[in-house]
């Protein structure tokens, strides 16, 4: 027995080593091809490539990057190839179809469903121009598209392309060849799925029986088993849910027998999984276990992804049987297999998150604290997987869900044990999204293309290093390492904010040790809202606030009430009760950190137990994450207050000057040592070139916020607009930017990412703090609050206290009761560093000096009198 185990282990080890060597050799081949193609493309002007040659070269480079897993770079070259193919007819129909088909597969691999469908439809349009020659490709394309439409519930579109598939099958109706059988079975399979989706069970019964009969009549069943298997799996699962339990299980049993005869193991594993799942649903755990065991037995030992999934299913079965020891053992097995796989994918990440969650559930059932440690360790590995995956891929909406699952799991652990709470917060903060970087890299501006190139070179060199090391070529290894170091150094020199902003390494212990303010950090997970409270005594606590959906609704109702200027007292008190009441806030200054829907409202309008607005007792500032806030709060303000005011006149644009902008600018000019950039001088150019000469920018201007596409959100200058993406290629070392424009704090909300606002964009360009508005505040009231704010800054108050006092002073000075509604005064909020810009004046020194002068004069007067 021991000898057998040793032989199996040897086989697994040898197999894994051979696979690794094969993978490295393949990478070497792709890298060699890539190097050659890039060399030719870079010399294209000398070689004088024609359009078709240039397209083919760009296409080849994109495919090579895709094969190396460098999807960001692959995307860049695919985008370069598209205009080449669309500019002029350089390819025939089939070549065009192949390109768009490959492009759709690329977008599918990064879960970009919109571009996947758009390019697949283009591919289909070219395949259809020569449908007889491209029939097999066209069939596969129809299948992919129909399957996608059904997956997303678009039955009408699925029916449209199913009709086109049926029309095409007519061409092959008089033959008995392979293609004819595929068209018939595909037509029946997707007709069945449409009927099942439409809950037309009578029709689906007829279609399934027809498909099954046709399949059984075929001689070469092994060529078409997938159609039969998929139809049976879908049909059985559907009729099972409507109560036909025995019939569903019998169909799957028949499918298993057929699969065994044909010996299609991959498809059989899926059928066993369905059979186990349905058996589990009726609590027939013995049968379910047997099915999973059969699936494990026939799965290839190096198919780690399938094996880990099967072990997880077995662990779940033991969990349901309340055999928690066995359950834990199989989760352990699955976790160990996952850790052996070097390339993370969505399946493996989701599997490991499930394992982490199950460890926690076993703890809740048994009280065994060892499971808490296992769950934490497993979630920690999920964080590593997430970071590895995100580093090497484009942004994917699924990542937001995974991130939220990891966050929720870690915070639930934190509620049970605070011994690892600091490390938990550090893990969570270090997987905060790099969405903005992804968008920054994906746009087409020159500076960004340059950074894309630098980063891609590093990744390519790292791939070469991995391959070279495995082939034991030490000379090349040293050379490649040096090249990587030089490129990394060059990036940091060119982009000083890169390491701190785009690739933060957040040290939670160091952050807490240096903390001097009270902070509440909110985390929005998939189901629950959590918060951690860091008191000024460095005491850390965690609480689960409530269900996300319920809190979102209350927030949405309050936003609506404010915009319509309705009474908000009850709703505001309700939100205060679950957001802030659970915490013992001791300080008069509070930092709120969130990157969710909570950013849509100022906390100052919440009403406490005594019926007072929070603005009356708390100085509040905001930020988007702890690492970002650490950068903001560590910023050292300039010694001198130097203000630049930007006030465009928009003579060359169809936009009106903000009515009170001129009054606001005149007030600031008279109040401070400042420079006014007005009219034609209020240009994008002067905005960029003068940043180092001032420490405060005041922008009395229009902002255009597109909540559907943050890339076209922008500040409107006289000469040209300053786009959201422009911020990331600029370094703006400013202490404060005041955005006295409409809705400058709003932007597109991306689940798991936060609000993509201009204020946030400023922060990412190096600005220490911003004052911005969350909605379109009336111009007159905005001007009054701004005057109060700057007057308070001049008195030496901190930015947060200056804004707090400005709002209170507005309320006191406002005579019209209706204008005291929060809609008019609460929209402006401070994001970032709250320290004072001007040293507070000490009147005691002046008084003491006057007293000394008077005393001296009196002394001499009395002495002279004598």
FIBAPA-499295 format. One record per residue (C-alpha): residue in three letters; x negated, y, z. Coordinates in pm, whole numbers, padded with zeros to 5 digits, always signed. Example, Ala and Ser with C-alpha at 12.3 -4.5 7.8 and 13.67 -1.06 7.14 Angstrom:
! FIBAPA-499295
Ala-01230-00450+00780Ser-01367-00106+00714
! end
This chain:
! FIBAPA-499295
Unk+00000+00000+00000Unk-00279+00243+00098Unk-00469+00153-00220Unk-00159+00226-00427Unk-00115+00569-00265Unk-00483+00649-00324Unk-00452+00550-00690Unk-00143+00773-00729Unk-00322+01066-00565Unk-00624+01011-00792Unk-00397+01007-01095Unk-00226+01329-00985Unk-00560+01500-00918Unk-00717+01388-01246Unk-00404+01480-01438Unk-00396+01827-01279Unk-00767+01883-01354Unk-00724+01776-01716Unk-00422+02002-01753Unk-00616+02295-01603Unk-00904+02234-01844Unk-00664+02213-02139Unk-00495+02537-02032Unk-00830+02714-01999Unk-00946+02590-02340Unk-00620+02713-02493Unk-00669+03051-02328Unk-01021+03067-02464Unk-00885+03004-02813Unk-00615+03269-02780Unk-00867+03519-02639Unk-01102+03457-02930Unk-00817+03515-03178Unk-00708+03824-02988Unk-01059+03972-02987Unk-01088+03917-03363Unk-00748+04073-03435Unk-00816+04377-03215Unk-01153+04430-03382Unk-00990+04429-03727Unk-00705+04655-03616Unk-00945+04906-03460Unk-01134+04917-03790Unk-00817+04939-03998Unk-00903+05282-04139Unk-01233+05153-04274Unk-01083+04831-04406Unk-00776+05007-04551Unk-00513+04749-04455Unk-00190+04751-04650Unk+00141+04771-04451Unk+00200+04396-04458Unk-00153+04317-04336Unk-00123+04573-04057Unk+00215+04432-03954Unk+00089+04072-03950Unk-00213+04175-03745Unk-00002+04368-03490Unk+00245+04079-03473Unk-00040+03832-03409Unk-00184+04052-03132Unk+00160+04077-02965Unk+00202+03698-02978Unk-00148+03645-02836Unk-00085+03877-02543Unk+00245+03698-02483Unk+00070+03359-02477Unk-00179+03498-02223Unk+00106+03616-01998Unk+00022+03985-02055Unk+00379+04080-02131Unk+00336+04451-02074Unk+00072+04462-02347Unk+00271+04223-02566Unk+00566+04462-02542Unk+00346+04751-02657Unk+00235+04571-02976Unk+00580+04430-03051Unk+00707+04790-03037Unk+00430+04894-03277Unk+00526+04614-03514Unk+00898+04705-03530Unk+00860+05039-03719Unk+00609+04874-03954Unk+00864+04612-04055Unk+01152+04860-04074Unk+00962+05135-04259Unk+00942+04948-04586Unk+01033+04608-04723Unk+00707+04421-04682Unk+00839+04074-04594Unk+01092+03832-04736Unk+01413+03741-04555Unk+01269+03442-04371Unk+00962+03633-04251Unk+01184+03912-04119Unk+01409+03658-03952Unk+01115+03481-03787Unk+00979+03807-03645Unk+01312+03918-03497Unk+01375+03568-03368Unk+01035+03565-03192Unk+01102+03913-03059Unk+01436+03801-02916Unk+01261+03505-02749Unk+01010+03749-02596Unk+01288+03966-02453Unk+01463+03653-02326Unk+01144+03554-02142Unk+01153+03884-01950Unk+01533+03869-01897Unk+01597+04178-02107Unk+01938+04059-02220Unk+02029+04368-02424Unk+01720+04358-02648Unk+01736+03977-02661Unk+02083+03990-02818Unk+02010+04287-03045Unk+01704+04120-03201Unk+01868+03778-03222Unk+02159+03933-03412Unk+01907+04097-03650Unk+01737+03759-03697Unk+02072+03598-03772Unk+02153+03866-04030Unk+01831+03775-04220Unk+01878+03399-04177Unk+02230+03433-04322Unk+02094+03588-04644Unk+01948+03248-04731Unk+02158+03026-04508Unk+02093+02696-04684Unk+01715+02728-04661Unk+01729+02863-04303Unk+02014+02643-04186Unk+01839+02477-03891Unk+01696+02809-03765Unk+02034+02972-03812Unk+02208+02696-03618Unk+01966+02732-03326Unk+02013+03110-03332Unk+02393+03073-03330Unk+02365+02834-03035Unk+02143+03071-02835Unk+02372+03367-02899Unk+02699+03183-02828Unk+02550+03036-02511Unk+02444+03383-02397Unk+02786+03535-02462Unk+02955+03254-02267Unk+02705+03288-01983Unk+02798+03656-01949Unk+03171+03595-01994Unk+03205+03756-02340Unk+03436+03491-02486Unk+03554+03703-02782Unk+03200+03754-02912Unk+03129+03385-02856Unk+03436+03299-03066Unk+03319+03532-03345Unk+02983+03357-03384Unk+03140+03014-03333Unk+03358+03092-03635Unk+03046+03181-03838Unk+02884+02856-03722Unk+03191+02664-03840Unk+03187+02838-04178Unk+02822+02746-04223Unk+02886+02381-04135Unk+03114+02354-04440Unk+02802+02357-04662Unk+02695+02026-04505Unk+03036+01859-04473Unk+02985+01619-04763Unk+02655+01481-04640Unk+02563+01235-04368Unk+02220+01370-04292Unk+02066+01494-03965Unk+02167+01855-04020Unk+02530+01764-04083Unk+02548+01578-03749Unk+02389+01870-03563Unk+02639+02117-03705Unk+02937+01896-03619Unk+02817+01837-03261Unk+02723+02202-03208Unk+03064+02311-03334Unk+03239+02070-03098Unk+03015+02153-02799Unk+03073+02528-02818Unk+03442+02486-02901Unk+03462+02280-02583Unk+03282+02544-02379Unk+03508+02820-02514Unk+03816+02611-02426Unk+03678+02539-02077Unk+03599+02906-02024Unk+03953+02996-02132Unk+04090+02726-01896Unk+04266+02555-02186Unk+04236+02206-02039Unk+04461+02032-02292Unk+04248+02156-02580Unk+03921+02087-02395Unk+04032+01722-02334Unk+04092+01675-02705Unk+03762+01837-02806Unk+03558+01639-02554Unk+03707+01308-02664Unk+03643+01398-03029Unk+03279+01494-02957Unk+03219+01181-02752Unk+03369+00956-03020Unk+03160+01120-03292Unk+02841+01090-03085Unk+02903+00720-03010Unk+02950+00653-03383Unk+02598+00775-03462Unk+02314+00532-03518Unk+02028+00756-03403Unk+02186+00871-03075Unk+01851+00972-02927Unk+01835+01266-03172Unk+02163+01411-03048Unk+02183+01304-02683Unk+02151+01666-02559Unk+02483+01764-02720Unk+02664+01478-02557Unk+02489+01531-02221Unk+02561+01904-02209Unk+02924+01854-02309Unk+02968+01585-02044Unk+02800+01792-01772Unk+03014+02101-01840Unk+03334+01904-01887Unk+03283+01687-01580Unk+03204+01985-01357Unk+03518+02168-01478Unk+03765+01881-01435Unk+03604+01803-01097Unk+03694+02154-00978Unk+04059+02106-01076Unk+04087+01783-00879Unk+03996+01510-01130Unk+03716+01385-00905Unk+03701+01018-01004Unk+03729+01093-01377Unk+03445+01346-01358Unk+03214+01106-01172Unk+03300+00824-01413Unk+03205+01038-01714Unk+02867+01118-01557Unk+02812+00748-01477Unk+02875+00664-01844Unk+02633+00938-01945Unk+02365+00793-01712Unk+02405+00446-01869Unk+02373+00589-02221Unk+02068+00794-02124Unk+01898+00486-01981Unk+01954+00296-02305Unk+01810+00579-02512Unk+01537+00647-02252Unk+01562+01027-02259Unk+01421+01102-01913Unk+01428+01482-01921Unk+01798+01497-02006Unk+01870+01214-01761Unk+01722+01414-01472Unk+01979+01687-01539Unk+02266+01435-01548Unk+02149+01283-01218Unk+02139+01633-01068Unk+02500+01700-01175Unk+02608+01361-01042Unk+02434+01425-00709Unk+02589+01772-00683Unk+02946+01647-00742Unk+02892+01356-00499Unk+02762+01605-00241Unk+03073+01820-00286Unk+03298+01530-00182Unk+03058+01450+00106Unk+02948+01119-00049Unk+02594+01182+00069Unk+02469+00825+00015Unk+02554+00834-00357Unk+02416+01187-00387Unk+02087+01075-00227Unk+02062+00776-00460Unk+02109+00998-00766Unk+01834+01238-00653Unk+01603+00942-00577Unk+01657+00808-00930Unk+01581+01153-01072Unk+01261+01179-00866Unk+01153+00832-00976Unk+01173+00912-01349Unk+01026+01265-01324Unk+00668+01294-01445Unk+00422+01345-01154Unk+00283+01667-01308Unk+00630+01819-01362Unk+00594+02020-01044Unk+00885+02256-01113Unk+01144+01976-01149Unk+00998+01780-00859Unk+01011+02076-00623Unk+01373+02141-00721Unk+01467+01777-00664Unk+01295+01770-00324Unk+01487+02084-00225Unk+01814+01917-00325Unk+01720+01613-00118Unk+01636+01837+00177Unk+01977+02007+00145Unk+02149+01669+00150Unk+01971+01569+00471Unk+02061+01912+00615Unk+02430+01849+00540Unk+02397+01507+00704Unk+02249+01688+01008Unk+01929+01488+00974Unk+01719+01798+01031Unk+01384+01619+01068Unk+01419+01453+00725Unk+01551+01776+00579Unk+01247+01963+00702Unk+01012+01697+00561Unk+01150+01736+00209Unk+01138+02114+00227Unk+00775+02073+00335Unk+00709+01852+00031Unk+00870+02101-00205Unk+00678+02392-00050Unk+00345+02211-00083Unk+00411+02132-00450Unk+00505+02495-00522Unk+00181+02616-00362Unk-00016+02392-00601Unk+00125+02567-00909Unk-00091+02859-01016Unk+00160+03031-01250Unk+00470+03152-01069Unk+00799+03171-01256Unk+01154+03263-01161Unk+01246+02905-01075Unk+00953+02859-00837Unk+01012+03194-00668Unk+01382+03116-00619Unk+01296+02766-00492Unk+01053+02896-00231Unk+01297+03162-00112Unk+01556+02884-00070Unk+01308+02679+00134Unk+01233+02980+00357Unk+01604+03033+00413Unk+01663+02666+00496Unk+01384+02661+00754Unk+01565+02948+00926Unk+01900+02768+00908Unk+01746+02455+01063Unk+01611+02674+01344Unk+01963+02809+01402Unk+02095+02452+01424Unk+01817+02309+01643Unk+01663+02605+01828Unk+01319+02470+01735Unk+01099+02783+01728Unk+00841+02605+01512Unk+01090+02649+01230Unk+01080+03027+01278Unk+00705+03018+01215Unk+00756+02790+00913Unk+01022+03018+00773Unk+00799+03322+00821Unk+00503+03146+00657Unk+00720+03039+00364Unk+00863+03390+00316Unk+00507+03519+00331Unk+00420+03291+00040Unk+00731+03418-00143Unk+00590+03770-00106Unk+00267+03650-00269Unk+00465+03489-00551Unk+00665+03808-00599Unk+00352+04022-00615Unk+00177+03783-00856Unk+00484+03766-01077Unk+00547+04140-01078Unk+00183+04221-01144Unk+00183+04017-01465Unk+00530+04090-01599Unk+00763+04365-01702Unk+01032+04490-01468Unk+01319+04245-01447Unk+01658+04304-01278Unk+01638+03955-01124Unk+01336+04070-00925Unk+01555+04317-00736Unk+01772+04028-00619Unk+01469+03819-00519Unk+01317+04117-00339Unk+01639+04173-00148Unk+01660+03804-00055Unk+01304+03810+00080Unk+01373+04135+00267Unk+01694+03998+00420Unk+01526+03672+00523Unk+01229+03845+00686Unk+01451+04093+00872Unk+01677+03814+01001Unk+01361+03651+01135Unk+01267+03983+01295Unk+01601+03987+01480Unk+01518+03650+01636Unk+01158+03723+01727Unk+00982+04059+01741Unk+00636+03904+01787Unk+00567+03930+01414Unk+00785+04235+01345Unk+00493+04461+01254Unk+00362+04208+01001Unk+00717+04160+00872Unk+00755+04533+00801Unk+00415+04536+00634Unk+00513+04246+00405Unk+00840+04412+00311Unk+00682+04751+00242Unk+00414+04593+00025Unk+00674+04441-00208Unk+00853+04770-00256Unk+00915+04816-00623Unk+00662+04949-00869Unk+00947+05025-01104Unk+00824+05377-01168Unk+00483+05249-01268Unk+00645+05002-01507Unk+00841+05280-01673Unk+00536+05502-01670Unk+00336+05237-01854Unk+00614+05158-02099Unk+00670+05507-02240Unk+00484+05615-02549Unk+00296+05926-02439Unk-00079+05939-02509Unk-00198+05952-02147Unk+00018+05655-02063Unk-00098+05453-02363Unk-00451+05515-02246Unk-00374+05376-01899Unk-00192+05078-02050Unk-00508+05002-02247Unk-00733+05024-01941Unk-00507+04799-01730Unk-00462+04546-02008Unk-00838+04528-02064Unk-00880+04442-01695Unk-00618+04168-01713Unk-00769+04026-02031Unk-01114+04025-01872Unk-00975+03850-01564Unk-00832+03580-01789Unk-01169+03546-01957Unk-01333+03527-01615Unk-01103+03244-01509Unk-01170+03051-01827Unk-01544+03120-01826Unk-01581+03019-01462Unk-01410+02688-01528Unk-01657+02621-01807Unk-01947+02715-01574Unk-02099+02988-01785Unk-02269+03202-01517Unk-02423+03464-01747Unk-02088+03554-01899Unk-01926+03551-01553Unk-02159+03822-01419Unk-02115+04036-01728Unk-01734+04013-01714Unk-01728+04100-01342Unk-01934+04412-01411Unk-01700+04515-01692Unk-01396+04476-01462Unk-01557+04687-01188Unk-01648+04963-01435Unk-01294+04975-01577Unk-01137+04988-01229Unk-01372+05271-01132Unk-01280+05462-01448Unk-00905+05429-01376Unk-00941+05565-01021Unk-01146+05860-01153Unk-00891+05943-01423Unk-00581+05880-01211Unk-00659+05984-00851Unk-00311+05887-00730Unk-00323+05541-00885Unk-00447+05335-00589Unk-00250+05518-00322Unk+00080+05547-00508Unk+00102+05273-00770Unk-00088+05000-00589Unk-00049+05076-00217Unk-00211+04856+00045Unk-00002+04953+00344Unk-00145+04888+00691Unk+00157+04888+00920Unk-00044+04870+01245Unk-00250+05173+01144Unk+00064+05361+01044Unk+00236+05296+01377Unk-00079+05375+01574Unk-00101+05720+01414Unk+00271+05792+01431Unk+00382+06101+01621Unk+00744+06130+01505Unk+01066+05936+01538Unk+01150+05732+01226Unk+01447+05523+01117Unk+01374+05306+00815Unk+01681+05154+00644Unk+01659+04838+00431Unk+01937+04743+00192Unk+01940+04369+00124Unk+02188+04173-00090Unk+02443+04132+00188Unk+02340+04337+00490Unk+02199+04676+00582Unk+01917+04666+00838Unk+01725+04939+01016Unk+01403+04960+01213Unk+01360+05237+01468Unk+01013+05364+01546Unk+01025+05583+01854Unk+00764+05849+01917Unk+00622+05625+02191Unk+00543+05368+01920Unk+00821+05140+02039Unk+00963+04941+01747Unk+01311+04787+01735Unk+01527+04629+01463Unk+01904+04616+01417Unk+02149+04477+01163Unk+02379+04769+01078Unk+02653+04590+00887Unk+02771+04459+00552Unk+02637+04648+00251Unk+02963+04650+00052Unk+03164+04798+00340Unk+02905+05070+00412Unk+02876+05153+00040Unk+03252+05209+00024Unk+03246+05444+00323Unk+02957+05638+00167Unk+03138+05658-00165Unk+03453+05786+00011Unk+03252+06052+00196Unk+03079+06167-00125Unk+03421+06200-00287Unk+03557+06393+00012Unk+03265+06637+00001Unk+03289+06693-00374Unk+03662+06762-00344Unk+03605+06978-00032Unk+03839+06766+00181Unk+03832+06704+00557Unk+03543+06470+00643Unk+03544+06449+01025Unk+03678+06095+01079Unk+03473+05939+00799Unk+03161+06128+00901Unk+03195+06011+01263Unk+03252+05654+01146Unk+02930+05654+00943Unk+02741+05816+01233Unk+02861+05537+01463Unk+02698+05259+01265Unk+02400+05442+01114Unk+02265+05640+01411Unk+02460+05571+01729Unk+02289+05229+01788Unk+01954+05408+01828Unk+01838+05602+02130Unk+01708+05911+01949Unk+01498+06112+02195Unk+01325+06362+01969Unk+01470+06673+01807Unk+01296+06576+01482Unk+01385+06266+01282Unk+01253+06112+00961Unk+01500+05905+00757Unk+01344+05659+00512Unk+01553+05476+00255Unk+01554+05394-00115Unk+01919+05305-00155Unk+02263+05459-00182Unk+02199+05617+00161Unk+01994+05882-00025Unk+02312+06020-00180Unk+02418+06211+00132Unk+02241+06436+00383Unk+02253+06289+00733Unk+02292+06646+00866Unk+02666+06631+00789Unk+02725+06328+01015Unk+02924+06414+01326Unk+02816+06280+01666Unk+03018+06172+01972Unk+03056+06535+02084Unk+03204+06639+01751Unk+02896+06833+01634Unk+02715+06816+01302Unk+02370+06656+01337Unk+02220+06969+01179Unk+02291+07145+01509Unk+02050+06926+01707Unk+01818+06745+01466Unk+01549+06860+01224Unk+01566+06592+00954Unk+01333+06508+00667Unk+01343+06215+00425Unk+01119+05979+00230Unk+01153+05669+00011Unk+00917+05422+00179Unk+00674+05397+00469Unk+00361+05384+00244Unk+00484+05688+00053Unk+00563+05874+00373Unk+00217+05791+00509Unk+00064+05967+00208Unk+00303+06261+00245Unk+00249+06314+00617Unk-00132+06282+00591Unk-00141+06570+00346Unk-00326+06877+00478Unk-00155+07203+00392Unk-00353+07490+00239Unk-00483+07763+00469Unk-00309+08036+00273Unk+00053+08062+00159Unk+00038+08119-00218Unk+00372+08110-00396Unk+00452+08080-00766Unk+00808+08152-00882Unk+00936+08016-01213Unk+01242+08187-01361Unk+01300+08115-01734Unk+01531+08339-01938Unk+01623+08070-02196Unk+01642+08323-02480Unk+01544+08053-02730Unk+01779+07793-02582Unk+02154+07771-02554Unk+02147+07794-02175Unk+02253+08070-01937Unk+02027+08213-01668Unk+02139+08106-01322Unk+02333+08411-01193Unk+02149+08445-00862Unk+01808+08331-00988Unk+01689+08689-01043Unk+01804+08797-00697Unk+01631+08495-00545Unk+01308+08573-00732Unk+01312+08940-00628Unk+01362+08847-00263Unk+01065+08607-00272Unk+00846+08864-00447Unk+00917+09123-00181Unk+00883+08877+00107Unk+00560+08701+00014Unk+00234+08735-00169Unk+00358+08568-00485Unk+00335+08550-00863Unk+00647+08554-01077Unk+00647+08353-01402Unk+00960+08489-01569Unk+01097+08503-01920Unk+00854+08362-02176Unk+00588+08313-01907Unk+00805+08054-01731Unk+00666+07785-01953Unk+00573+07422-01915Unk+00214+07514-01992Unk+00190+07771-01710Unk+00361+07524-01475Unk+00088+07265-01538Unk-00219+07487-01564Unk-00150+07696-01251Unk-00086+07411-01004Unk-00433+07437-00852Unk-00399+07814-00793Unk-00092+07793-00570Unk+00033+07574-00290Unk+00409+07637-00326Unk+00621+07629-00642Unk+00973+07774-00637Unk+01177+07672-00941Unk+01485+07885-01014Unk+01582+07702-01326Unk+01798+07440-01486Unk+01740+07068-01446Unk+01908+06806-01664Unk+01972+06479-01483Unk+02077+06176-01687Unk+02191+05908-01445Unk+02203+05651-01724Unk+01844+05703-01838Unk+01591+05858-01599Unk+01340+05895-01883Unk+01534+06191-02026Unk+01587+06365-01691Unk+01386+06686-01702Unk+01314+07041-01591Unk+01405+07297-01858Unk+01134+07558-01925Unk+01130+07827-02190Unk+00889+07657-02430Unk+00953+07286-02381Unk+01099+07051-02124Unk+00908+06871-01851Unk+01029+06511-01854Unk+01053+06262-01571Unk+00770+06057-01722Unk+00543+06364-01750Unk+00503+06371-01373Unk+00304+06047-01361Unk+00023+06169-01584Unk-00018+06490-01380Unk-00182+06559-01047Unk+00006+06840-00871Unk-00171+06907-00537Unk+00109+07126-00400Unk+00221+07158-00038Unk+00582+07224-00133Unk+00806+07240-00440Unk+01148+07397-00395Unk+01390+07287-00665Unk+01652+07557-00659Unk+01837+07395-00946Unk+02146+07181-00983Unk+02147+06820-00861Unk+01768+06786-00858Unk+01783+06509-00600Unk+02017+06291-00800Unk+01924+06037-01059Unk+01989+05685-01181Unk+02034+05438-00895Unk+01852+05112-00969Unk+01943+04823-00742Unk+01645+04740-00527Unk+01460+05045-00654Unk+01635+05355-00530Unk+01728+05687-00685Unk+01513+05778-00984Unk+01522+06152-00904Unk+01310+06449-01005Unk+01228+06496-00639Unk+01085+06145-00625Unk+00896+06206-00947Unk+00733+06516-00794Unk+00627+06309-00495Unk+00462+06054-00721Unk+00261+06329-00888Unk+00102+06433-00559Unk+00342+06694-00418Unk+00350+06669-00036Unk+00712+06775+00006Unk+01013+06889-00191Unk+01333+07071-00108Unk+01602+06966-00351Unk+01981+06956-00384Unk+02192+06642-00385Unk+02479+06799-00576Unk+02561+07115-00770Unk+02571+07376-00496Unk+02730+07713-00587Unk+02467+07966-00688Unk+02558+08237-00433Unk+02543+07998-00135Unk+02222+07840-00265Unk+02061+08185-00281Unk+02165+08270+00078Unk+02031+07941+00217Unk+01705+07983+00026Unk+01657+08332+00173Unk+01714+08200+00526Unk+01480+07908+00457Unk+01187+08119+00336Unk+01236+08371+00617Unk+01205+08086+00867Unk+00898+07950+00690Unk+00741+08295+00722Unk+00803+08285+01098Unk+00586+07973+01120Unk+00858+07711+01162Unk+00802+07364+01020Unk+00968+07296+00683Unk+01233+07074+00842Unk+01313+07328+01116Unk+01314+07613+00865Unk+01576+07430+00658Unk+01776+07332+00968Unk+01786+07692+01090Unk+01875+07814+00738Unk+02186+07597+00737Unk+02286+07700+01090Unk+02231+08070+01008Unk+02443+08030+00694Unk+02729+07882+00901Unk+02705+08164+01156Unk+02695+08438+00893Unk+02971+08294+00676Unk+03303+08470+00741Unk+03525+08268+00509Unk+03625+07946+00686Unk+03662+07749+00362Unk+03297+07826+00272Unk+03180+07650+00590Unk+03267+07314+00435Unk+02951+07092+00404Unk+02985+07109+00027Unk+02850+07467+00039Unk+02562+07434+00287Unk+02436+07076+00324Unk+02315+06980-00025Unk+01954+07095+00022Unk+01731+06833+00187Unk+01360+06807+00260Unk+01168+06506+00132Unk+00817+06440+00265Unk+00573+06633+00482Unk+00752+06861+00728Unk+00461+07053+00883Unk+00460+07433+00884Unk+00301+07623+00596Unk+00229+07937+00799Unk+00071+07943+01144Unk+00331+08059+01391Unk+00264+08409+01513Unk+00188+08447+01884Unk+00347+08765+02018Unk+00194+08707+02361Unk-00149+08799+02225Unk-00014+09125+02089Unk+00169+09202+02417Unk-00145+09126+02619Unk-00350+09356+02394Unk-00096+09640+02438Unk-00099+09589+02817Unk-00482+09604+02821Unk-00484+09923+02614Unk-00225+10090+02837Unk-00409+09975+03150Unk-00738+10116+03017Unk-00579+10445+02923Unk-00414+10469+03263Unk-00741+10389+03441Unk-00932+10662+03256Unk-00649+10907+03303Unk-00644+10855+03679Unk-01024+10868+03700Unk-01039+11188+03494Unk-00768+11343+03710Unk-00983+11296+04020
! end
